Amino acid sequence: MLNYLLLIQSTPKDEKGVLDVNPQSIIEKLDTWLDGLIKAIPNILIGLAVFIAMLYLGRWLGRLVKRILKNKGRQNFGDLLGAFTRYIVVIFGLALSLTIMAPNLSPADLIASLGVSSVAIGFAFQDILQNWLAGILILLRQPFELGDQIVVNNYEGTVEKIKTRATIIITYDGRRVVIPNNTVYNSSVVVNTAHEFIRSQYDVGLGYDENYMEAMKILKETIEKVEGVTSEKPVETLVWDQSDSWLTIRVRWWTKSDRASVVHVWSKVLHDTQKAMEDAGIDLPFPTQVEIQNAHDLKEARQDMERKFNTDKKVKSKRAKEIEKKEAENNSDDQGKKSE
């Protein structure tokens, strides 16, 4: 008590309006801080050692996760999960180190401060977090894999990479498209290479005066011989539609599901079937359009059509007579040769 009274008496009074500087108090404050720093050095060193150990532990665990998933054929998912594991261990090590360095900082206070910070970070990086979570779900569920050929949002190509933020595909003409994972996850995705084989189809028009059964047989046999058409699944020829000028025959065949196989076999099928029809003398009609000029009323239009029809009929009849005449002359010549 006596010492306290002596300290009060020895302390100069603070005069109002006068700047008082007490070097002794500054030195005492610095001495207190220095003493506290010296006392905290062991905790700081231990905290740094723990943090460094956690860095190495996180790196080791990340590589371990990558190696395990790579052996299971999930390398892309292993890269993502390995990085996530490393970050979690490092964050945990940072929190543990801070509590060791500052014993007054309890884990509850640290978690509470991290919770407030995470909410703020979540609002600031909402799109990034959505894409990151969507990337994890895509890698977990595996609707498609690296190397698959997919169609998403009118983009079609081969999957090159699935990253934490986006899925990267290479289009067939060599362009790179980066699609956010959230878009991929919430959109309809067509996986063309999900199965080994894929079916293609094409419509062929036959004239109504042709033998469609014979034509269907020729089409089927021709397509079955095309290189690249698999024999594991049947080639189909179906009567599909009755148009104004032709009977539609739909042909179906199966090939490897990759784009290159589909395109090249498609070209061969069209080329070979066209040639086979021509060699067999089967008519593949084109759409016929009649244009009427200077027609002022329906009656005049009908008269023009009838006149054109009668003219075409006379021309065809004349050609038929000429063909019959030539055949008769050829037959007579053959008979004359035989008689000689």
Beta strands, then each sheet from edge to edge (+ up, - down):
strand 1: 149-152
strand 2: 155-162
strand 3: 166-171
strand 4: 176-180
strand 5: 189-191
strand 6: 197-206
strand 7: 236-242
strand 8: 247-256
sheet 1: 4+ 3- 2+ 1- 5+
sheet 2: 6+ 8- 7+
end
